[in-house]
Amino acid sequence: MPPKSKVETALIIEDDPDLRQLATWVLEAEGYRVLQAADGNEGIKLTRQNHVDVILLDIKLPLLDGWAVLKEFKDIPVLAEVPVVVFTASADPSLKMQALQLGAADYLSKPVSAEVLKKAIARALKKK
């Protein structure tokens, strides 16, 4: 695989610090620059302050849940094109359908292996 011409930035919006750190390690090992947010409001703030190429978004977040964050991202023209991979504990097919209808690029049910996470992020970036 040829080297990337620029470092891509991933934003992880996840309230569980252990999962957030694990996802950070996986993505940093793949060469991504990683930003972290512990809640939806912080995630929205970081996307407005930084260039972000892909977002890994939990649904069950404090303050502003992932559904509201996803809707907000899709309503902001500059962010609407940023692929969002929903990353949540529920494997409910109706929630997956809802996420995809709201514009998510992919839907992963926790727990997720490092390999599945890497592939989902790479697929989302290719769709961009």
VENURTA-V187747 format. One record per residue. N is the residue number from 1. RES is the residue in three letters. PHI is phi in radians with two decimals (NA if undefined). Layout:
BEGIN
n = (N & N)
res = (RES & RES)
phi = (PHI & PHI)
END
This chain:
BEGIN
n = (1 & 2 & 3 & 4 & 5 & 6 & 7 & 8 & 9 & 10 & 11 & 12 & 13 & 14 & 15 & 16 & 17 & 18 & 19 & 20 & 21 & 22 & 23 & 24 & 25 & 26 & 27 & 28 & 29 & 30 & 31 & 32 & 33 & 34 & 35 & 36 & 37 & 38 & 39 & 40 & 41 & 42 & 43 & 44 & 45 & 46 & 47 & 48 & 49 & 50 & 51 & 52 & 53 & 54 & 55 & 56 & 57 & 58 & 59 & 60 & 61 & 62 & 63 & 64 & 65 & 66 & 67 & 68 & 69 & 70 & 71 & 72 & 73 & 74 & 75 & 76 & 77 & 78 & 79 & 80 & 81 & 82 & 83 & 84 & 85 & 86 & 87 & 88 & 89 & 90 & 91 & 92 & 93 & 94 & 95 & 96 & 97 & 98 & 99 & 100 & 101 & 102 & 103 & 104 & 105 & 106 & 107 & 108 & 109 & 110 & 111 & 112 & 113 & 114 & 115 & 116 & 117 & 118 & 119 & 120 & 121 & 122 & 123 & 124 & 125 & 126 & 127 & 128)
res = (MET & PRO & PRO & LYS & SER & LYS & VAL & GLU & THR & ALA & LEU & ILE & ILE & GLU & ASP & ASP & PRO & ASP & LEU & ARG & GLN & LEU & ALA & THR & TRP & VAL & LEU & GLU & ALA & GLU & GLY & TYR & ARG & VAL & LEU & GLN & ALA & ALA & ASP & GLY & ASN & GLU & GLY & ILE & LYS & LEU & THR & ARG & GLN & ASN & HIS & VAL & ASP & VAL & ILE & LEU & LEU & ASP & ILE & LYS & LEU & PRO & LEU & LEU & ASP & GLY & TRP & ALA & VAL & LEU & LYS & GLU & PHE & LYS & ASP & ILE & PRO & VAL & LEU & ALA & GLU & VAL & PRO & VAL & VAL & VAL & PHE & THR & ALA & SER & ALA & ASP & PRO & SER & LEU & LYS & MET & GLN & ALA & LEU & GLN & LEU & GLY & ALA & ALA & ASP & TYR & LEU & SER & LYS & PRO & VAL & SER & ALA & GLU & VAL & LEU & LYS & LYS & ALA & ILE & ALA & ARG & ALA & LEU & LYS & LYS & LYS)
phi = (NA & -1.19 & -1.13 & -1.23 & -1.33 & -2.49 & -1.40 & -1.53 & -1.87 & -1.94 & -1.92 & -1.85 & -1.94 & -2.65 & -1.43 & -1.43 & -1.07 & -1.19 & -1.16 & -1.08 & -1.21 & -1.08 & -1.11 & -1.08 & -1.06 & -1.06 & -1.28 & -1.12 & -1.11 & -1.53 & 1.71 & -1.43 & -1.48 & -2.12 & -1.91 & -2.21 & -2.39 & -1.63 & -2.65 & -1.11 & -1.10 & -1.12 & -1.10 & -1.11 & -1.04 & -1.13 & -1.22 & -1.40 & -1.69 & -2.38 & -1.34 & -2.18 & -1.66 & -2.70 & -2.20 & -1.85 & -2.16 & -1.38 & -1.57 & -1.54 & -2.14 & -1.29 & 1.21 & -2.25 & -1.28 & -1.07 & -1.11 & -1.15 & -1.12 & -1.05 & -1.07 & -1.06 & -1.03 & -1.31 & -1.57 & -1.79 & -0.85 & -1.17 & -1.68 & -1.04 & -1.56 & -1.34 & -1.18 & -2.06 & -1.81 & -1.34 & -2.36 & -2.52 & -1.35 & -1.57 & -1.74 & -1.05 & -1.04 & -1.22 & -1.24 & -1.09 & -1.06 & -1.05 & -1.08 & -1.17 & -1.15 & -1.45 & 1.87 & -1.12 & -1.38 & -2.81 & -2.43 & -2.02 & -1.72 & -1.29 & -1.32 & -2.18 & -1.27 & -1.02 & -1.12 & -1.11 & -1.10 & -1.04 & -1.16 & -1.13 & -1.15 & -1.09 & -1.08 & -1.08 & -1.20 & -1.20 & -1.29 & -1.01)
END
